[in-house]
Amino acid sequence: MTSGSLHQRRRAREAALARAVEEGLLGPRAPLVGLLDVDGVLAAVEALNEAFEGPAAVQHTFAAKACGLVPVLRLLAEAGMGCEVASPGELEQALAAGFTHDRLVFDSPAKTVEELEFALAHGIAINLDNFQEMARVDGLLAGRAATGPIGLRVNPQVGAGAIGAMSTATATSKFGVALRDEGAVDAVIEAFARRPWLNRLHAHVGSQGCPLPLIAQGVRAAYELAERINTELGRTQITGLDIGGGLPVNFDSEDDRPTYAEHVAELRTAVPGLFDGRYALITEFGRSLLAKSGTIGSIVEYTKTAGGRRIAVTHAGAQVATRTVFMPDAWPLRVGVFDATGRPKQGPTEIVDIAGPCCFAGDLTATGRELPAVEPGDVVALYDTGAYYFSSHFSYNSLPRPAVYGYRTDSGGRVAFALVREAQSVRGVVEESGLSQADALVALRAGDAAEQAKETAE
């Protein structure tokens, strides 16, 4: 984005926070909310499409795990995206959002027979994870031709980025066929030779913390293997390359970096033949499409001092910012402070920790931050939270899921909201925890007691 666009995004976010407070979407009776900038999401999709323009056919899919909310998926479907799913739940969310079967890619390292049967019956593209899964598909097809693309995920084993848990191309990664293991490449070539229905290769190096050159190395390994397979088989069997997603997000400032254009430039340097049109390309971006467009707003309930450190207690903690709380160095978030009307706070600053509501000491979304003085009733905003944060709830302390709203602002700064997900009620939390089976264990125990009494009597 240009500096003007970044300024516009920031102004839109501030206007949305103020309007949310004014309308009561965020306040004493709704102390936590997720906000998603619709125009920001669509601008990211546009930037992605522009970066990949060229002779190669490209199907961009959104990684549903990044924000499995049906209205968000519907927005992306209407914008021309496909959807990458990795579970039965994500698959049903995508279908409910309006994605047709031919715009889906099914990835998962643990697909069941039933899930594979469904994908094969509906022509959904599948990326197989291992040779055992491949043999399972052999049995399911029973000599029939596949109706949709089927690929094999390979692990190029190019190493880890800065966050090990987000790196999927390490020597011992659980994903795909490890290409540098002894005999692996020959086994892959043999698998393609025996199965004409295998027509894609899939490689994904990782996401946050993975630099662009490392991602490009992984894509190059998949490309070179595709070239070798097609050459040795004497036919163009592999027609598509799924190059994954994983573009890192800058959580340090408002800037979008790296950009999709920078990512493509790195790929063109490392794998110049990738874009010549001989292979259809499939991408699976998630976090980079949504993160910058999301904001979590929370009311400050209390402020206090401990050991000379100021602490602001909010309603946004590990239940919505799980990764940030448990891995703060890897997942830092920018924080904004707003007054009780939702306007940005000015004035003297203080060093403060931002705490959440969860009942453990480490429930902190930011520590030692220099921020305008925080008071009860203020609003604390966690920026860049459009992916994973308010859509991947952690049910610690049985805290309910917050409402999520999408928003747009016009040239006059007026804000329009659309409900994406209703706030979960406390009653809903109780029902979800087995309310309808409340007597089940007591009855089981009573049944055991009755059986014991019967045995004693006999």
C-alpha positions in Angstrom: 0.0 0.0 0.0 1.0 3.6 -0.5 1.5 6.0 2.4 -1.9 7.5 1.5 -3.6 4.1 1.6 -2.0 3.3 4.9 -3.2 6.6 6.3 -6.7 5.9 5.0 -6.7 2.4 6.6 -5.7 3.8 9.9 -8.3 6.6 9.8 -11.0 4.0 8.8 -10.0 1.8 11.8 -10.2 4.8 14.2 -13.6 5.8 12.8 -14.8 2.2 13.2 -13.7 2.0 16.8 -15.4 5.3 17.7 -18.6 4.3 16.0 -18.5 0.9 17.6 -18.4 2.6 21.0 -21.1 5.0 20.0 -23.4 2.2 18.8 -22.8 0.0 21.9 -21.0 -2.7 19.9 -18.1 -2.1 22.3 -18.9 -1.0 25.8 -19.7 -2.1 29.4 -22.3 -4.7 28.1 -20.1 -5.8 25.2 -16.5 -5.4 26.5 -14.8 -7.3 23.7 -15.3 -7.1 19.9 -13.6 -8.1 16.6 -13.6 -5.6 13.7 -12.7 -6.4 10.1 -12.1 -3.8 7.4 -13.9 -5.1 4.3 -12.1 -2.6 1.9 -8.8 -3.6 3.4 -9.5 -7.3 2.7 -10.5 -6.6 -0.9 -7.4 -4.4 -1.5 -5.2 -7.3 -0.4 -7.0 -9.6 -2.9 -6.5 -7.0 -5.6 -2.8 -6.7 -4.8 -2.4 -10.5 -4.9 -4.0 -10.8 -8.3 -1.9 -7.9 -9.7 1.3 -9.5 -8.4 0.7 -12.8 -10.2 -0.5 -11.3 -13.6 1.2 -13.1 -16.5 0.9 -16.0 -18.9 0.6 -18.6 -16.2 -2.9 -19.6 -15.1 -3.3 -19.0 -11.4 -5.9 -20.1 -8.9 -5.6 -18.2 -5.7 -7.2 -19.9 -2.7 -7.7 -18.6 0.7 -6.5 -20.8 3.6 -9.7 -21.2 5.6 -7.8 -21.9 8.8 -6.8 -18.2 8.9 -10.5 -17.0 9.3 -13.1 -19.7 9.2 -16.1 -17.4 9.4 -18.7 -18.0 6.7 -19.4 -14.3 5.8 -15.7 -13.7 5.4 -15.3 -16.7 3.2 -18.4 -15.5 1.2 -16.7 -12.1 0.7 -13.6 -13.8 -0.7 -15.6 -16.2 -2.9 -17.4 -13.2 -4.4 -14.0 -11.6 -5.0 -13.0 -14.6 -7.1 -10.9 -16.5 -4.7 -10.8 -20.3 -4.2 -10.5 -21.9 -0.8 -8.0 -24.2 0.7 -9.5 -26.4 3.5 -7.8 -28.8 5.9 -10.7 -30.4 7.8 -14.3 -31.5 7.4 -15.4 -28.3 9.3 -13.4 -26.0 7.0 -14.8 -27.9 4.0 -18.4 -27.4 5.1 -17.7 -23.7 6.0 -16.4 -23.2 2.5 -19.3 -24.9 0.8 -21.8 -22.9 3.0 -20.0 -19.7 1.9 -20.6 -20.5 -1.8 -17.4 -21.9 -3.1 -18.0 -24.5 -5.8 -16.2 -27.8 -5.6 -13.9 -26.9 -8.4 -12.6 -23.9 -6.4 -11.6 -26.0 -3.4 -8.3 -27.5 -2.5 -8.3 -30.2 0.2 -5.2 -30.4 2.4 -4.8 -32.4 5.6 -2.2 -34.8 6.9 -5.0 -37.0 8.4 -7.7 -37.4 5.8 -10.2 -40.2 6.6 -11.6 -42.6 4.0 -14.9 -40.9 4.2 -13.3 -37.5 3.5 -11.3 -38.8 0.6 -14.5 -40.4 -0.9 -16.4 -37.1 -0.7 -13.6 -35.2 -2.3 -13.1 -37.7 -5.1 -16.9 -37.9 -5.8 -17.2 -34.2 -6.1 -14.0 -33.4 -8.1 -12.4 -31.4 -5.3 -8.7 -31.0 -5.8 -6.7 -33.1 -3.2 -3.1 -32.8 -2.1 -2.1 -36.2 -0.8 0.3 -36.2 2.1 2.1 -39.6 2.0 2.4 -42.9 0.2 -0.1 -44.7 2.5 -2.7 -42.1 1.6 -1.9 -42.6 -2.1 -2.5 -46.3 -1.7 -5.8 -45.5 -0.1 -6.9 -43.5 -3.1 -5.8 -46.3 -5.4 -8.3 -48.5 -3.6 -11.1 -45.9 -3.7 -10.6 -45.1 -7.4 -10.4 -48.9 -8.3 -9.0 -48.1 -11.7 -11.4 -45.2 -12.4 -10.2 -41.9 -13.6 -10.2 -39.1 -11.1 -12.6 -36.3 -11.7 -10.5 -33.6 -10.0 -6.9 -32.7 -9.7 -4.8 -34.9 -7.3 -1.4 -33.8 -6.2 1.3 -35.0 -3.8 2.7 -32.8 -1.1 6.5 -32.9 -0.9 8.7 -31.6 1.8 11.8 -29.9 0.2 13.5 -29.9 3.6 15.1 -26.5 3.0 15.1 -25.6 6.7 13.2 -23.6 9.3 12.4 -19.9 9.5 12.5 -17.9 12.7 9.4 -19.6 14.2 9.9 -23.4 14.3 6.2 -24.2 14.8 5.3 -22.3 11.6 8.1 -24.0 9.5 6.8 -26.9 7.5 10.0 -27.7 5.4 12.3 -28.9 8.2 14.2 -32.2 8.1 11.6 -33.8 10.4 8.4 -31.9 9.4 5.2 -34.0 9.7 4.0 -32.8 6.3 4.5 -34.4 2.9 7.2 -36.7 1.5 10.6 -35.7 2.7 12.6 -35.3 -0.6 16.1 -35.5 0.9 15.4 -38.8 2.7 17.2 -41.7 1.0 15.3 -43.1 -2.0 12.4 -40.5 -1.6 12.8 -38.8 -5.0 12.9 -42.2 -6.9 9.9 -43.3 -5.0 8.0 -40.2 -5.9 8.9 -40.6 -9.6 7.8 -44.2 -9.5 4.5 -43.2 -7.9 3.7 -40.8 -10.7 4.7 -43.4 -13.3 2.2 -45.9 -11.9 -0.6 -43.4 -11.5 -1.7 -41.2 -14.4 -4.2 -39.5 -12.2 -1.5 -37.8 -10.2 -1.0 -34.5 -11.9 0.1 -31.9 -9.3 3.0 -31.3 -6.9 2.5 -29.3 -3.7 5.1 -27.7 -1.5 4.7 -25.3 1.4 7.7 -24.1 3.4 5.9 -22.3 6.2 4.4 -19.0 7.1 5.2 -16.4 9.7 9.0 -16.1 10.3 9.9 -17.7 6.9 11.9 -15.2 4.7 11.1 -14.9 1.0 14.4 -16.6 -0.2 13.6 -19.7 1.9 10.1 -19.9 0.5 11.5 -19.6 -3.0 13.9 -22.4 -2.4 11.0 -24.7 -1.5 9.1 -23.7 -4.6 12.2 -24.3 -6.7 12.6 -27.8 -5.3 9.0 -28.7 -6.3 9.4 -27.1 -9.8 12.7 -29.0 -10.4 11.1 -32.2 -9.4 8.1 -31.6 -11.7 10.5 -31.0 -14.5 12.3 -34.2 -13.8 9.2 -36.3 -13.5 7.7 -35.0 -16.8 11.1 -35.5 -18.6 11.6 -39.1 -17.3 8.1 -40.2 -18.0 8.2 -38.6 -21.4 4.8 -36.9 -21.0 3.4 -33.8 -19.4 1.8 -35.5 -16.4 2.3 -32.8 -13.9 0.3 -29.8 -15.1 -0.1 -27.9 -11.8 2.1 -26.7 -9.0 0.6 -25.7 -5.7 3.1 -23.3 -4.2 1.3 -22.8 -0.9 1.1 -19.5 0.8 2.8 -18.4 3.9 3.7 -14.8 3.1 4.9 -13.3 6.4 3.1 -10.3 8.0 4.8 -7.3 9.5 3.4 -6.9 13.0 5.8 -4.0 13.9 4.2 -1.2 12.0 1.3 -0.2 9.7 3.4 -1.1 6.6 2.5 -4.1 4.4 5.7 -5.9 4.1 6.8 -8.0 2.4 4.4 -7.4 -0.4 3.0 -9.9 -2.9 4.9 -8.1 -5.6 8.2 -8.7 -3.7 7.3 -12.3 -3.2 6.7 -12.8 -6.9 9.9 -11.0 -7.7 11.8 -13.4 -5.5 10.1 -16.4 -7.2 10.9 -15.1 -10.6 14.6 -14.8 -9.7 14.8 -18.2 -8.1 12.5 -20.1 -10.4 12.2 -18.2 -13.7 10.4 -21.0 -15.5 7.6 -21.1 -13.0 5.7 -18.3 -14.7 6.1 -19.3 -18.4 2.6 -20.8 -18.6 3.5 -24.5 -18.7 2.2 -25.1 -15.2 -1.0 -23.9 -13.7 -0.2 -22.3 -10.3 -2.2 -22.6 -7.1 -1.6 -20.5 -4.1 -2.9 -20.8 -0.5 -2.4 -17.4 1.2 -4.3 -16.8 4.5 -2.8 -14.5 7.1 -1.4 -12.0 4.7 -4.8 -11.4 3.1 -6.6 -10.6 6.4 -4.2 -9.7 9.2 -3.8 -6.0 8.6 -7.6 -5.5 8.3 -8.5 -6.8 11.7 -8.7 -5.1 15.1 -9.7 -6.4 18.5 -11.2 -3.8 20.8 -11.5 -4.3 24.5 -12.8 -2.2 27.4 -10.2 -1.6 30.2 -11.9 -2.9 33.3 -9.2 -2.0 35.9 -5.8 -0.5 36.2 -3.3 -1.2 39.0 0.4 -1.1 39.9 2.5 -4.1 40.9 6.2 -3.8 41.7 6.3 -0.4 40.1 4.7 -1.7 36.8 1.4 -0.3 35.6 -1.1 -3.0 34.5 -4.2 -2.5 32.5 -6.7 -5.4 32.9 -8.8 -5.9 29.7 -11.1 -8.5 28.3 -8.8 -9.5 25.4 -6.3 -12.2 26.4 -5.3 -15.7 25.6 -8.8 -16.6 24.5 -8.5 -14.4 21.4 -4.7 -13.8 21.2 -3.5 -17.3 22.1 -0.3 -17.2 20.1 0.7 -13.8 21.3 0.2 -14.7 25.0 2.1 -18.0 24.8 4.8 -16.9 22.3 5.0 -13.1 22.7 8.4 -12.7 21.0 7.2 -14.5 17.9 3.7 -12.9 17.8 3.9 -9.3 19.1 1.0 -7.1 18.5 0.8 -3.3 18.2 -1.5 -1.7 20.8 -3.6 1.5 20.6 -5.3 3.3 23.5 -8.5 5.1 23.1 -10.7 7.1 25.5 -14.1 6.1 26.6 -15.7 7.6 23.5 -13.4 5.6 21.2 -11.1 8.5 20.3 -7.3 8.1 20.2 -5.8 9.1 23.6 -3.1 11.8 23.7 -1.0 13.2 26.5 1.8 11.8 28.8 2.8 8.2 28.3 3.5 5.5 30.8 5.1 2.0 30.7 2.3 -0.5 31.0 1.5 -4.2 30.6 -1.8 -5.0 28.9 -3.4 -8.0 30.6 -6.3 -10.2 29.7 -9.0 -11.8 31.7 -7.7 -15.4 31.9 -6.8 -16.8 35.3 -3.1 -17.3 34.8 -0.2 -14.9 35.3 1.1 -15.0 31.8 -2.1 -13.8 30.2 -0.5 -10.6 28.8 -1.0 -9.3 25.2 1.7 -6.7 25.6 4.4 -6.0 28.2 6.4 -2.9 29.0 4.8 -0.8 26.3 5.0 3.0 26.3 1.4 4.1 25.8 -0.8 7.1 26.7 -2.0 6.8 30.3 -4.6 4.1 30.6 -7.7 4.4 32.8 -10.7 2.2 33.5 -13.3 2.6 30.8 -10.7 3.3 28.1 -10.5 1.1 25.0 -7.4 -0.9 24.2 -7.1 -2.0 20.5 -5.0 -4.9 19.3 -4.0 -4.3 15.7 -3.3 -6.7 12.8 -5.6 -9.4 14.2 -7.7 -10.1 11.2 -6.3 -13.6 10.8 -6.5 -16.3 13.4 -7.2 -14.0 16.4 -10.9 -13.5 16.7 -11.7 -16.5 14.5 -9.7 -19.2 16.4 -11.1 -19.0 19.9 -9.3 -20.7 22.9 -12.0 -21.6 25.4 -9.9 -21.1 28.5 -11.9 -20.2 31.6 -15.0 -20.8 29.5 -14.9 -17.3 28.2 -17.5 -16.7 25.4 -16.5 -15.9 21.9 -16.8 -12.2 21.0 -19.0 -10.7 18.3 -17.2 -9.9 15.0 -18.3 -7.1 12.7 -17.2 -6.1 9.3 -17.1 -2.4 8.4 -16.7 0.0 5.6 -16.2 3.8 5.7 -17.1 6.3 3.1 -15.3 9.4 2.0 -17.0 11.4 4.7 -15.8 9.1 7.5 -19.2 7.5 8.0 -19.1 3.9 9.1 -21.4 1.0 8.2 -21.3 -2.2 10.1 -22.3 -5.8 9.2 -22.6 -8.6 11.8 -20.2 -11.4 10.9 -20.7 -13.6 14.0 -22.9 -13.0 17.0 -21.3 -12.9 20.5 -21.6 -16.2 22.3 -23.8 -16.0 25.4 -22.8 -17.4 28.7 -25.8 -19.7 28.4 -24.3 -20.9 25.1 -21.0 -21.7 26.8 -22.9 -23.7 29.4 -24.8 -25.6 26.7 -21.6 -26.3 24.8 -20.1 -27.8 27.9 -22.6 -30.7 28.1 -25.6 -29.2 29.8 -28.0 -31.6 28.1 -26.0 -34.5 29.5 -25.7 -33.0 33.0 -26.9 -36.2 34.8 -25.0 -38.7 32.6 -22.2 -39.5 35.0 -24.3 -39.5 38.1 -26.7 -41.9 36.4 -23.7 -44.1 35.4 -22.5 -44.1 39.0 -26.0 -44.9 40.2 -26.2 -47.7 37.7 -23.0 -49.2 39.1 -24.2 -48.9 42.6 -27.5 -50.7 41.7 -25.6 -53.5 40.0 -23.3 -53.9 43.1 -26.4 -54.0 45.3 -27.9 -56.7 43.1 -24.8 -58.8 43.2 -24.6 -58.5 47.0 -28.2 -59.6 47.3 -27.6 -62.6 45.2 
